[in-house]
Amino acid sequence: MTFLPGDPCLPPRVAYAVGKRVAPAVVRNRVRRRLRAATMAHRAELKPGTAYLFGAVPAGATTPFAEIGAAMGGVLSVALRS
């Protein structure tokens, strides 16, 4: 994950990078939807005005959703400390 602080008057912005290396288009879209759902589960941790970029690796296509959510929570907690 990469994040860039911004204007705290704006809502947080989130983007997902799921490249062709991950899998065919159908699977990439599923990975993107799962990342979006995990983000919604952790939306309270997103700082206003900050832009976030979450990238997916090929293993993300087969990773259980609970692990994706836990990893996202861990990454966001590290980002909040900095």
Helices and strands as residue ranges (DSSP letters): E 2-4, E 13-17, H 25-41, G 43-45, E 51-55, G 58-61, H 65-81
